[in-house]
C-alpha cells in the first residue's frame, strides 16, 4: 500500500498531469530547494518558488522531457522515485531515454521541502553533445 506522500509523487507524474505547473506548486513548500548536478546546463541549487520558476525555465530551455516512473517508495521523511526521463534536446532535436532517480524530502505539512534530481550523467552529456568528465 502506498503512503500519502508516495501517492502525491505518483499523482504528479501520472501521464495526464505531465507539465501541469500549477499542480506542481501545490505540492511544494514555499521554501523548497531543488538540487540538480552542477555539471548540467540547468544544474545548480534553486530556492523558493522563484527558484522553482528559474529551474523550470532553465530545464525547458535545454530539454523537453517527461518522467516515467518505475517505482516509488518511502524512507522516513523522504520518497524515492526511480524511472526514466525521455524526451528531446531543444537545440538539436536529439531524443533521449535516460535513467533517473529523484529524492523528495517532505516537511511536517506533507509539502515537498527538497528535491534532488539524480540521473545517468554520462548519458545526459551524450544526448546534449557534451563531453562528460567524472572529476
C-alpha positions in Angstrom: 0.0 0.0 0.0 1.4 3.4 -1.0 1.7 6.2 1.6 0.1 9.6 1.1 3.5 11.1 0.1 4.2 8.3 -2.4 0.7 8.8 -3.9 1.4 12.6 -4.2 4.6 11.8 -6.3 2.8 9.2 -8.4 -0.2 11.6 -9.0 2.1 14.4 -10.1 3.9 12.2 -12.6 0.9 10.4 -14.0 0.7 10.9 -17.8 -2.3 13.2 -17.7 -0.6 15.5 -15.3 2.7 16.0 -17.2 3.9 19.6 -17.2 1.0 20.9 -15.1 2.9 23.6 -13.4 0.0 24.8 -11.2 -0.3 21.3 -9.7 3.4 21.2 -9.1 3.3 24.3 -7.0 0.6 22.8 -4.8 2.9 20.0 -3.7 5.8 22.4 -2.8 6.7 24.1 0.5 7.3 27.9 -0.1 10.9 27.4 0.9 11.5 24.4 -1.3 15.0 23.7 -2.6 15.7 21.9 -5.9 19.1 20.4 -6.4 20.4 19.2 -9.8 24.0 18.3 -10.6 26.0 21.5 -11.3 27.6 20.0 -14.4 24.3 20.0 -16.3 23.4 23.2 -18.2 20.3 23.6 -15.9 22.2 22.4 -12.8 22.5 24.1 -9.5 20.5 24.9 -6.4 17.2 26.7 -6.7 15.4 28.1 -3.7 11.8 29.1 -3.1 9.1 29.5 -5.6 11.1 31.9 -7.7 13.9 29.4 -7.8 11.4 26.7 -9.0 10.3 29.0 -11.9 14.0 29.6 -12.8 14.7 25.9 -12.7 11.7 25.1 -14.9 12.8 27.7 -17.4 16.4 26.5 -17.4 15.4 22.9 -17.9 12.9 23.7 -20.8 15.5 25.9 -22.5 17.6 22.8 -22.8 15.4 19.7 -22.9 11.7 18.8 -23.2 11.2 15.7 -21.1 8.6 13.6 -19.4 9.3 11.4 -16.5 8.0 7.8 -16.5 8.2 6.2 -13.0 9.0 2.6 -12.4 9.0 2.6 -8.6 8.2 4.9 -5.7 9.0 4.1 -2.1 9.4 5.8 1.3 12.3 6.1 3.6 11.4 8.2 6.7 10.6 11.8 5.6 11.9 11.0 2.1 10.3 9.5 -1.0 12.5 7.9 -3.7 11.2 7.9 -7.3 13.0 5.8 -9.9 12.2 5.9 -13.6 13.2 7.3 -16.9 13.4 10.7 -18.5 12.5 10.6 -22.1 12.3 13.5 -24.5 14.5 15.6 -26.8 17.2 18.2 -26.6 15.9 21.6 -27.6 18.9 22.8 -29.7 19.4 19.6 -31.7 16.1 17.7 -31.5 18.1 14.6 -30.5 15.9 12.2 -28.5 16.9 10.5 -25.2 15.8 7.9 -22.8 17.8 8.2 -19.6 17.6 6.5 -16.1 16.7 9.0 -13.3 16.2 8.9 -9.6 14.5 11.7 -7.6 14.8 12.1 -3.9 11.9 14.1 -2.3 12.1 15.4 1.3 8.8 16.3 2.9 8.1 18.7 5.7 5.7 18.2 8.6 2.8 19.6 6.5 3.4 16.9 3.8 4.8 19.5 1.4 8.0 18.9 -0.6 10.8 20.8 1.0 13.7 19.5 -1.1 14.0 17.7 -4.4 17.3 16.2 -5.5 17.4 15.0 -9.1 20.0 12.3 -9.9 20.5 11.0 -13.4 22.8 9.0 -15.6 25.1 11.9 -16.2 27.2 10.3 -18.9 24.0 9.5 -20.9 22.7 13.1 -20.5 26.0 14.5 -21.6 26.0 12.3 -24.7 22.4 13.3 -25.5 23.4 17.0 -25.1 26.5 16.5 -27.2 28.8 17.5 -24.4 32.0 15.9 -23.1 31.5 14.2 -19.7 34.2 14.4 -17.0 33.8 12.4 -13.8 36.3 14.6 -11.9 
